[in-house]
Amino acid sequence: MKELIILRHAKSNRAFSVDDINRPLSREGIDRIKKISNRRHDFFADSDIIISSPAIRALHTAMIVINELNFSYEKLYIDNKLYTFSGPRIVDYIYYLNDQFCKVVLVGHNPAFTEVINHFSDIHISHLRTAGCAFITFDTDQWININKGEVLLGQKK
C-alpha cells in the first residue's frame, strides 16, 4: 500500500516586497498550520518522508508540522521540482517517487495540488485552501502503478 499526503502551504504574507519564492508565512498561516498539524496528526503519523518545495512559505509549513508533531528533521527533504504550479508535473513526480517510501507527505502549491487531488481520486474539489490537506491511499506497492485512491480531506470540499 502507498499513502500520499498532499499539504498546501499555509497562508503567506504578501506585505513584503520579495520574490514569490521568498514570501514568508503570515501570523494567521502559522497559527492555522499548527492547528491542522495537531488536528490531523493521524494524516502525518508514521510518514517516511516529508518533501517540500523550496519556497519559504512551503518549507516553513513543513517545519512547523515537523516541530508540532515532534518528528525528526531527518525526514525533511527539499526538492526544487515541487516549486511548480503545474498539476501534471506533480502527478509525474509522484509516479516516480522511490518505492522504499510507503507514506509520503508533499508540501507545495496550488493550483497544482488541487489538480493532483482531482487526478488521483473520484472526488472533485475546486480549490485546496492554504494549509489544506488530503490523505490518499493506493492499493499498490509501486508508485508507478498508482491510479485512483481513497481520499480523506483535511478541509471541507
N, C-alpha and C positions, 0 to 999 in steps of 0.2 A: 504494500500500500504506500502511496505517496500523499503527502499533505502539504498544501501550499497556503500560506497566509499572505494576503495582499494588504498592505498597510499604506495608505496615503499619508504623506507628511502632515503634520499639524499646521494650523493657521500661521501664516508668515506675517511679518511686519513690513509693510510696503512704505513706511515712513522714511526709511533710509534710502539714500541715493546711491545704490550699489547695483552691480550687475545681478541678473536673475539668480545665478548660481550661488551668490554670496548673501542672499536675503535671509535674515535670521527669523526665528520664531517670534511670534507676539506673546505677550504675557498670557492672553486667552488661550493661545495654542499650547503653551507649556502646561497650563492647568488642565486643559482637556485631555492631552495625551497621558498625563499622569492618571487621570480618572479612567480612561479607556484601558490603560495597562493593567490596572487593578481589577476593573470590572470584567475584562476579557482575559484574565490570567490563563483560563483554560485554552484559549486560542494559541497562546505563546509558549505554554509549558512544554518542556522536552524538545524544543526546537534544536535542530542540529546546527543551523547556521542562520545568521541574520545578515542579509545582503542589502546594502544601502546605496542609493545614488550618492554621488559626492557633493550634491548641493547641500549647503549648510542647513537648510530647514529639514531636509530628509535625514541627514546624519545626526542632527540634534534630536530629532524624533526617535531614531533608533537608539541613541544613547540614553534617552530618558526611559524607554521601555526596559532596556538592559538594567539600568540603575534601579528603577522601581521594583523590578522582579528579582533583583539580586542574581542576575545571570553573570556569567564570566564574559568580560570584554573580548576574550579569545574567540567567541562565537561571531564577532562582528567582522564583516568583510565589506570593503568599499569597492564598488565596480562602476567605472565611468560609463559603461553601457546602459546603466539604469538612469542616467541623466538624459531621458528622452520623453517625449510626449506622444510617441507613436505606439499604439497598441500592437500592431503586427511585429514590431521589433521586440517587444517584451514577450509576446507569445513565442517567437522563435527562441529567445533567450531561455525561456522556461523549458522548452523541449530539449535543450542541450545542457541542463543542469547535471551535475555529477550525480550518478546513481548511488554513490555512497551516502548521500543525504536523503533521508526519508521525509523529514519535516523542515521546510524552508520558509523563512519569512523574507519577503521582499518589501523594501521601503522606497517609495518613489512618488510618481506624479500622475496627475490627470492631464489630459483625458485618457492617457494610455491605460491606467489601472481600471477605469470603468470599462473600457473595451476588453480588457483581459477577463474580467469577471463575466461579462456577457458572452465572450467566446467560449469559456470553459464551463458554462452552466446553462441550464434551461430557463433560468430566470432572466429578467431584463431590468437593469437599473438605468436610470437616465443620468445619474451623477453620483460618484463616490465623494462624499464631503470630506473636508480636511479632517484628519485623524480617523477617518472611516476605515473599516477593515472587513475582510471577507476570509472565511476559512473554507477551503475547497479540498475535498478528499477524493482521491482517484484510486480505483481498484486495479492497480498495476504496480509492478516493481521497477519499471523503467520510465523515466521522464519522457523519452521519445514516443512512448506509446499512450500517453495520456490523451483523453478525449473529454467528454462531458463528465463533470464531477458533481458530487453532492455539496451544496453550498449552505453555509450559515453566515448571515451578515451580522456585523457588529454595529449596524446602523439601521434605521428604518428605510424601507425601499422608497 
